[in-house]
Amino acid sequence: MGDEHDPAGWYTTNLVGIPAPVLASAGFNAHPQPLHVAGVRESHAGLFALLQRCTDAAEARGVFAHYMSLAFGLQRRAAGSDDAAEPRRWRASYLKLLQGWGLDANGAAGAVLKGWVESRFGIVPVFHRAVLARFPSPAWTTYLEEKAGSRFHNNNIFQQLDLLYEFSQWMLARFQPLGAEPRVTLWRGSTRCEEQVLAGSLRGRQCTVRLNNLVSFSLAREQAGCFGDWLLQAEVPQVKLLLWPGLLASATLQGESEVLAVGGCYEVLARYD
């Protein structure tokens, strides 16, 4: 960890092979390197072998959805089947988790997603319902309780998210839906920018901000402008993208052209609308 008195500077070990302080830096965003969660593709070699046979994105989406349904028991039981009569324990699903994020990024689903980023990428969140300042605090207690809560944190949910991330990276490399460049221009609307600035100034338009460890952007500037007075434009590495419109067969989060990306420090262009 970093400064013990400043949780915003804390980092943990990770599973992607690049030190978390480097991964969270604006320098990494300027010169991104490939990222993979250790062991995921090897452990699910059958899935990625099937994906390699796919000729288009729609076929790949179907293969991924079917595999996740079978691997984690997410399929619905047919009415009248023996399984349907059995008592069912709530099974956490990556789709339900993403839907929860879409409803409230600071709810229980958001805590689990932030906990996954913390575990896999080593970047500690800086906000959950409130600023995660000095530890311990009520804000930290709420975050820690919610990220481990059984409502969403069961059924190997981190492993589901590992596969979602690796599928995202496979799709980006194979079909290049967001272009061939290593970074993509995204926008974020915000009303809490001043406290996030690390260098430069919002009024000067160019600045470096510290965003949460998982953050929502938009592909469309017009859509992003609906979420705050300040509009931030960032060049986001594709290797940091967990979800983007068109990745999944589900319509989850597509209404606002929403993109979920690993956060940290970003150099942005700021505009006040």
KOLMAR-923187 format. One record per atom (N, C-alpha, C, O, CB): x, y, z. Coordinates in pm, whole numbers, plus 50000, padded with zeros to 5 digits. Glycine has a CB too. Example, Ala and Ser with C-alpha at 12.3 -4.5 7.8 and 13.67 -1.06 7.14 Angstrom:
<pts>
513194943150780/512304955050780/513204967050780/514244966850846/511314955350905/512854977550708/513674989450714/512905000350787/513415011450804/514084994050572/
</pts>
This chain:
<pts>
500834988050000/500005000050000/500875012650000/502065012150030/499065000050122/500235024049965/500955036649964/500885043450098/501045036950202/500415045649857/500645056650098/500545064550220/499445059050308/498275058550269/500285079450186/499825054750430/498845048450518/497775058150565/496715053950612/499525042350638/498035071050554/497055081050598/496165085950484/495255093850507/497765092850660/496415081350362/495675086150246/495205074350163/495935069750075/496535095750162/494005069350188/493505057950112/493475060349961/493525050749884/492135054450159/493405072949917/493415075549773/494735071249711/494815069349590/493165090449746/495765069849792/497065065349742/497335050749769/498445046049744/498145073449802/496355043449818/496545029249845/496465021049717/495715024149624/495505024349946/497275010449714/497205000749606/497394986949668/497954985649777/498285003549495/496944976649597/497134963049644/497814954949534/498024959849423/495774956649685/498144942549567/498654933649464/497534930949364/496364933049392/499184920249526/497934926249246/496904923749145/497224911249064/498204904349091/496784935749051/496384908348966/496514896148886/496784898948739/496594890248655/495264887848898/497244911148708/497464914548568/498934916948533/499264919848418/496674926748532/499814915748632/501244915848603/501894929348587/503084930148558/501474908348483/501144940148607/501694953748602/501394960248735/500244959948780/501094962048483/502394966148802/502144972148934/500974981848931/500824989748837/503394979348983/500154981249034/498944989549038/499235004449025/498495011248953/498194986949165/500265009949091/500515024349073/500815028048928/500445038948883/501675028749160/501465019248854/501725021648712/500425020848634/500135029348550/502755011548656/499645010448662/498395008248591/497415019848611/496665023348520/497744995248637/497435025848731/496525036748763/497025050248715/496335060248733/496285037148911/498195050848657/498805063748621/498355068748485/497935060948399/500315062548624/498445081948467/498165087748337/499195083448234/498915082848115/498125102948346/500405080248282/501445075448191/501085062348125/501355060348007/502745073948265/500455053348201/500025040648142/498975043248035/499005036947929/499475031148250/498065052448061/497025055347962/497625060647832/497105058147723/496035065548018/498725068047843/499375073447724/500105062547646/500235063347524/500355084447763/500575052247718/501335041347655/500835028047710/501565021347783/502865043047680/499615024047676/499035011847734/499744999247688/500294998547578/497575010947699/499714989347775/500244976147747/499124965847759/498144968247830/501414972647844/499234954547690/498174944347700/497984939747844/498954938647920/498514932147610/496754937047881/496414932448016/495584919848006/494704918547922/495654943348095/495884910348096/495094898148107/495054894048253/496064894748322/495674886648018/493884889748299/493764884348434/494384870348432/493974861848354/492264883848483/495364868248518/496184856048514/495334843448521/494484842048609/497184856148627/495574834348429/494994821048432/493594819548377/493104808348365/494984816448568/492934830648342/491534829748302/491384822648167/490594813348154/490914843748295/492134826948067/491994820647936/492464806147939/491904797647869/492784828547830/493474803248019/493954789548030/492914780548099/492734769048060/495274789048107/492244785948200/491254778148274/489974775948195/489224766648223/490924785148405/489724784348097/488524783148015/488924782347868/488374789247782/487564795248040/489894773547842/490424772247706/489344768047607/489384771947491/491564762147703/488364759947654/487294755547565/486484767147512/486124767347394/486394745947637/486184776847598/485424788547554/486164796047445/485584799447341/485144797947672/487454798647467/488184806747371/488494798947242/488694804947137/489484811847433/488524785747251/488624777747129/487354779047046/487414780146924/488894762947163/486204778847113/484934780747042/484834794746983/484354796446870/483764778347137/485304804747058/485254818447008/486094820046882/485724827446791/485724828247115/487224813246876/488094814346760/487414809746632/487794813946522/489364806446781/486414801246645/485694796146527/484604805746480/484044804046372/485094782546558/484314815846561/483224825046527/483634834146412/484764838946406/482824833446649/482694836446322/482994844646204/482524859046219/482914867646140/482374838546082/481674861746320/481244875646340/480924877846488/480874868446566/479994878946253/480714890546524/480514894146664/479234888146721/479204884246837/480484909146680/478184887446640/476914882046689/477064867446729/476544863246832/475814883546581/477774859746649/478004845746683/478824844546810/478544836046894/478714838546567/479834852946825/480674852646945/479874856247070/480064850147175/481854862246929/478984866047060/478134869647173/477274857947216/477104855447336/477244881647137/476734850647120/475914839147152/476704828147220/476224822047315/475274833847027/477904825547172/478764815347233/479094819047377/479024810647466/480054813547151/479444831647399/479804836047534/478614834847629/478754829747740/480314850447532/477444839547587/476264839147672/475904824647707/475564821747822/475074845947603/475984815747610/475654801747635/476654795447732/476264788147823/475614793847503/477924798347712/478954792747800/478764797647943/478824789648037/480354796647749/478524810447961/478334815948096/477094809948162/477104807148282/478204831148091/476054808048084/474834802148138/475064788148190/474584784548298/473754802048032/475804780148115/476074766348156/477104765748268/476934758148364/476554758048037/478164773748257/479264772848353/478854777448492/479374772448592/480444781048305/477944786948501/477574792748630/476104790648667/475584796948758/477884807548630/475444781648594/474064778248628/473114789848618/472244791548704/474014772748765/473254798148515/472424810048502/471174807748418/470314816548408/473224821248443/471084795948356/469924793348270/468664791848352/468704787048466/470154780848185/467554796048294/466264794648361/465774780248350/465944773848246/465234804348301/465184775148457/464644761648455/463294761448381/462484770548397/464484756148600/463084751248303/461824749848232/460704746648331/460904738948425/461914739048123/459554752548310/458414749948397/458064735048394/458024729048286/457184758448356/457834729248510/457474715248518/458654705848527/458464693848548/456664711648402/459894710948512/461074702248522/461354698948667/460894705948758/462294708848458/462104688248688/462454684348825/463254695348893/463054698149011/463254671248824/464154701648816/464994712148875/464164724048919/464484730749017/466054716848776/463064726648844/462254738348876/461564737049011/461234747049075/461204740648768/461354724449055/460674722249182/461614723449301/461164724349415/460024708649182/462904723449276/463874724149384/463964738249439/463854747949363/465244719249337/464164739549571/464404752949628/465614759249561/466644752749546/464604752149782/465514771849521/466594778449451/467234789149537/466564798149589/466084784649321/468534788249553/469294798749619/469584809649515/469794806949397/470614793149681/469584822049563/469904833149473/471294831049415/472264829249489/469824846849547/471384831149283/472664829549217/473064842749153/472384847849065/472604818349111/474154848149198/474624860749143/475014858848997/475574848648958/475834866149225/474704868848917/474974868448774/475664881348733/475344892148782/473664866548693/476624880148641/477304892148593/476314901748527/476504913848533/478414888448493/475244896448465/474244905048403/473454912848508/473224924848492/473294896748317/473054906048614/472324912948722/473214923248788/472754933948828/471814902848826/474494920048800/475434929448861/475554942148776/475544953248829/476824922848878/475664940348646/475754951948557/474464960048557/474494972348550/476084947448416/473334953148565/472064960248574/471994968348703/471494979648704/470894950348566/472504962548813/472544969648940/473414982048933/473054992548988/473044960549049/474544981048865/475404992648845/474655003448768/474745015348802/476694988648770/473924999448665/473195009148584/472155016648664/471875028348637/472545002348468/471565009948763/470565016348848/471215025248953/470705036148982/469705005948915/472335020749010/472995028349117/474425023249132/474655012749190/472215027049252/475365030949079/476775026949086/477305026849228/478365021149254/477615036249002/476575032949322/476995033149461/476165023649548/476165024849670/476915047149516/475465014449484/474725004249556/475564991849580/476784991949559/473455000549481/474904981249626/475614968949658/476294962849536/477414957749546/474654958849719/475634963349420/476244958049298/477504965849263/478514960149222/475244958449181/477444979149280/478614987349252/479774984049343/480934984349300/478265001849266/479484980949470/480544977349564/481254964549521/482474963649530/479984975649705/480484954649472/481084942149426/481964944549303/483064939049293/480004931849394/481494952749210/482284955749091/483564963249128/484634960349074/481464964048993/483474972849219/484664980049264/485614970549336/486834971749324/484284991849356/485044961149412/485874951249480/486604942149382/487734938149407/485034942949573/485944938949271/486604930849167/487784938349107/488854932549089/485604927049057/487604951049075/488714959049021/489864959649123/491034958249086/488244973348985/489524961749249/490534962149354/491304949049360/492524949149375/489874965149490/490604937849349/491224924749357/492074921449236/493174916149249/490174914249376/491574924349118/492244920248994/493274930448945/494294926548890/491234917848887/493004943348964/493894953748910/494664961049020/495594968648990/493094963648829/494294959049145/495044964949257/494754979449283/495454985749362/496474963449232/493724985149219/493404999249236/492255000549335/491174995049313/493035005849099/492475007649443/491505008949551/490505019949518/490905030449467/492205011849686/489205017949545/488235028449516/488435040649604/488985039749713/486825023249534/487995052049555/488085064449632/486715069949668/486595079849741/488855074849554/485665063349616/484305068049646/483355056249642/483375048249548/483855079049546/482505055249745/481375046149743/480325051649840/480465050549962/481795031449783/479295057449786/478275064749861/478805077649921/478085087549933/477705055849971/480075077549959/480745089350014/482225087949982/482685077349941/480505090850171/482975098850001/484415098249979/485035088150076/484775088750196/485065112249996/485845079050023/486535069350107/487835075750154/488905073750097/486815055850029/487705083650260/488855091150312/489545082950421/489815071050400/488405104950368/489825088950533/490595082250637/489945069150680/488725068250697/490755091350759/490795059050696/490335045750738/490715043350883/491835046750922/490945034550646/489815037550967/488445033450935/487485045150942/487765055451003/487995022451029/486345043150878/485295053450878/483985046550843/484005035450790/485615065150778/482845052950870/481565046950830/481485044050680/480915034050639/480425056050869/482065052950598/482035050750454/482795038050416/482325030150334/482635062850380/483955036050476/484735023950448/484005011550498/484025001250431/486115024850513/483365012450613/482625000950667/481504996850572/481304985050546/482055004250805/480775006850520/479695003950426/480224997150301/479654987250255/478945016750389/481305002450245/481884996550125/482334982150149/482034973350070/483055004950076/483054979750257/483564966350285/482444956350308/482524944950264/484474966650405/481384960750376/480244951850399/479524948650269/479154937150245/479274958250499/479324958750186/478544956650064/479334948649960/478734940749887/478114969950006/480624950549952/481374943249849/481474928349882/481734920249794/482764949149832/481274924650010/481314910650050/479934904850075/479804893150111/482154909050174/478884912950057/477524908350086/477094897049994/477444896749876/476564919950073/476334887750048/475964875749973/474924878149864/474704869549780/475454865350068/474284889749865/473264892349763/473864891549623/473274885349534/472624906049784/475034897549603/475684897249473/476994889449475/477454884749370/475934911249425/477604888049593/478934881849597/478794867049630/479154862549739/479834888949702/478264859549534/478244844949544/478324839449403/478444847049307/476964839849619/478254826349389/478284819949257/479514823949176/479434826249056/477014823449179/480664824649246/481934827849179/481824840549094/482254840848978/482364815949090/481254851049153/480984863049075/482264869549023/482264874948912/480204873049159/483354869049099/484604874749048/485094867048926/485634872948832/485694874749158/484914853648925/485304845848809/484434849248689/484914849348575/485224830948841/483154851948713/482294856448603/482804869548544/482844871248422/480844858148652/483194878748631/483704891648583/485044890148514/485344897348418/483814901448699/485874880748562/487134877948493/486864874048347/487524878948255/487914866748565/485894865148329/485574860648194/484964871848111/485234872847991/484614848748200/484144880148173/483584891548100/484704900748051/484684905047936/482594899448190/485664903548138/486774912148097/487584905947984/487904912647886/487694915048216/487904893047997/488704886447892/487924885547761/488504886547653/489134872547938/486604883547771/485784883447650/485784897247586/485874898447463/484344878947682/485684907647667/485744921247616/487044923547539/487034928847428/485614931447730/488154919447598/489444921447534/489574913047406/490154917547308/490574918047630/489034900847409/489074892447289/488264898847177/488724899247062/488524878247321/487084903847208/486224910047107/486864922647049/486824924946928/484864913447166/487464930747136/488104943047089/489254939946994/489454947046895/488614951247208/490004929447024/491144925746940/490694919046810/491274921546704/492084916447015/489664910646818/489254902746702/488464911046601/488754910646481/488424890746746/487474918546647/486574925346555/486754940546552/486194947246464/485164922246592/487524945946644/487864960246649/486624969246636/486594978146551/488854963546538/485604966946719/484384975146709/484594989746746/483824998346703/483314969446798/485634992546824/485925006446863/487135011946789/487695022146828/486145007447013/487545005046683/488665009646603/489955002446638/490034995246737/488855024346621/490965004546556/492224997546571/493215004846661/494224998946700/492844995446438/492955017346696/493855024846781/493815019346924/492765014546968/493495039846780/494935020046997/494955014447133/494095022147233/493775016947340/496375014047182/493725034447199/492885042547288/491635047147214/491615048147091/493685054847343/490605049847291/489355054447233/488915067047307/489055067947429/488255043347240/488385076747234/487915089147293/486555087047358/485605082947292/487845100347188/486485089947489/485245088347564/484955101047642/485845109247664/485325076147658/483705102547683/483285114447757/482615110347888/482035099547900/482315123047672/482725119247985/482105116948115/481535130048167/482235140148173/483125110948216/480275129848205/479655141348269/479785140248419/479615129348474/478195142748227/480065151248487/480285150648631/479925163948697/479995174548635/481735146948662/479535162948824/479305175048904/480275175849021/480195185049102/477855175248956/481215166149030/482115165449146/483585166449102/484445159849160/481875152349225/483855174549003/485175174448942/486265180849028/487395176049031/485125181348811/485935191649097/486975199349166/487785190749262/489005192049269/486345210949241/487115181949335/487815173749434/488625162549370/489405155949439/486815167849531/488465160349240/489195149749171/490455154649102/491265146549056/488295143249070/490645167749094/491785173349019/493085171149095/493195174649212/491565188348991/494065165449026/495405163449082/496405173549029/497315177649102/495905149349052/496255177648905/497185187148843/496425195148738/495455190248679/498415179848779/496875207548713/496165216248621/494905221648684/494755221548806/495835208848493/493985226448601/492745232048654/491615229748554/491825229048433/492895247148684/490425228648608/489265226948522/489055239248435/488715238048317/488015224248605/489265251148493/489055263448417/490075264848306/489825271248204/489135275548509/491255258648326/492275258848222/492065248248115/492835247148020/493625257048282/490995240548133/490545230348039/491365217548045/490775206748038/490585235747900/492675218248058/493475206048063/493875203248207/494405211948276/494725207347973/493625190948252/493985187448388/494075172248402/493635164648315/492975193148489/494665168248513/494725154048548/493785151748664/493855158748766/496185149648583/492905142048650/491945139048755/492135124748804/492565115948729/490495141148705/491805122648931/491805109148988/490355104348993/489565109249074/492475108749130/490035094748907/488675089248902/488605076848989/489635071649034/488265086048757/487405072149013/487225060149093/487875048249024/488285049148908/485735057449117/487965036849096/488665025549035/487875018848924/488455012048840/488995015349141/486565020748922/485735016848809/484855028748776/484235034548865/484875004048840/484795032448650/484145044948615/483355043448486/483735035948396/485185056148600/482245050548478/481405050648359/481795062148268/481935073548312/479925051548397/481965058948141/482135069048036/481005067047935/480185057947948/483545067947968/480975075647836/480015074347728/480725075547594/481695083047581/478905084847740/480235068147495/480745069447360/480265082347295/480875087347200/480325057447275/479165087747346/478545099547286/478665111547378/478235111047493/477075096847253/479235122447328/479375134447409/478025139747454/477885144547566/480125145247330/477025138947366/475705144047400/475095136447518/474475142447605/474775143147279/475285123347520/474755115347629/475475118447760/474835119547864/474875100447597/476805119847754/477565122647875/477155135947937/477165137348060/479065122847844/476805145547855/476445158647906/475195158747992/474915168548060/476255167947793/474425147847990/473215146948072/473525144048219/472625144748303/472295136248017/474785140648250/475115135848384/475905145848468/476405142148574/475875123148374/476025158148423/476725168048503/477045180548425/476965180748302/477995162148559/477395191248497/477715203948433/479085203848366/479315210848267/477655215048534/479995195748421/481325194648363/481375182648268/480905171848301/482405193348473/481945184848152/482115174148055/483605171348039/484365180248000/481465177847918/484005159048069/485405155148061/485625146147940/484915136347920/485845148048190/486615149647861/486995141547745/488305134547776/489285141047815/487115150147616/488345121347760/489525113547795/489865103647684/488985098647614/489325106147927/491155100947671/491615090247582/491825077847668/492795077047743/492945094347506/490925068347656/490905056847746/491475044647675/491025041147565/489465053947795/492465037947735/493025025947672/491965015047657/491195012547750/494205020647753/491935008747542/490974997847523/491254986247618/490344978547648/491014993047379/492494984847664/492804973847757/492164976047894/492194967047978/494314972347772/491604987847919/490934990548046/489414989048038/488724991948135/491275004448093/488904984547925/487454984147907/486874970647950/487294960147903/487114986847761/485914971348040/485194959548086/483914957448007/483554946047976/484874960648235/483234968147973/481944967247904/481784979047811/482174990247844/480774966748005/481214976647695/480934987147598/479704982947517/479424970947507/482174989947505/478984992447459/477764989147385/478044979347271/478934981547189/477125001747330/477284968547268/477464958447165/478284946647209/478384936747135/478104964647047/478894947247328/479684935847375/478784923847402/479124912547364/480474939447502/477654926047466/476764915347507/475474915547426/475064925747373/476454916447655/474854903847419/473564902947352/472504910647428/471534915347370/473144888447335/472684911847561/471754919347645/471854934247616/472894939147571/472034916647794/470764941347642/470754955947623/471294963247745/471164975447755/469334960747594/471914955947839/472404961747963/473294973847937/474294973047865/473174951348043/472924985047996/473684997547994/473805004147857/474555013847843/475044995048046/473104999247758/473285004947624/472485017747602/472725024847505/472904994847520/471545020647691/470705032347671/471475045447668/471105054647595/469675033047778/472555046347746/473335058647750/474675056947677/475605064747700/473575062947894/474775046847589/476045043747521/477155042247623/478275046947601/476405054747419/476845035747735/477755035447850/478895025647832/478725014647779/476985031947975/480055029947877/481265021847877/481765020948021/481835031148090/482355027847782/482115009048066/482725007348197/484225005048179/484634996248103/482074995548276/485025013048249/486465012248235/487145012348371/486635018148466/486975023848149/488275005748378/489115006548498/489595020948512/490025027148415/490324996448489/489515026148634/489795040248656/491245043148691/492165036848641/488925045348763/491425053148779/492745057948814/492915072248768/491945079848766/493825049048751/494115076048733/494425089748692/494295091248541/494815083248464/495845093748738/493585101648501/493385104248358/493665118948329/493285127748405/491945100648315/494345121248218/494475134748164/493225137548082/492875129747993/495795136448077/492555148448109/491285151248044/491235165547992/491975174348037/490125148748141/490355167447896/489955180847854/488615183647918/487665175847902/489885182147698/488515194747990/487305197948064/486555209447998/487145219047949/487635201448210/485255208147998/484395218547942/483185220148033/482585210348076/483955215047795/482835232548062/481675235348146/480505239048059/480565248647983/481975246448247/479415231348071/478205234047992/477145240848077/476055243848027/477645221147932/
</pts>
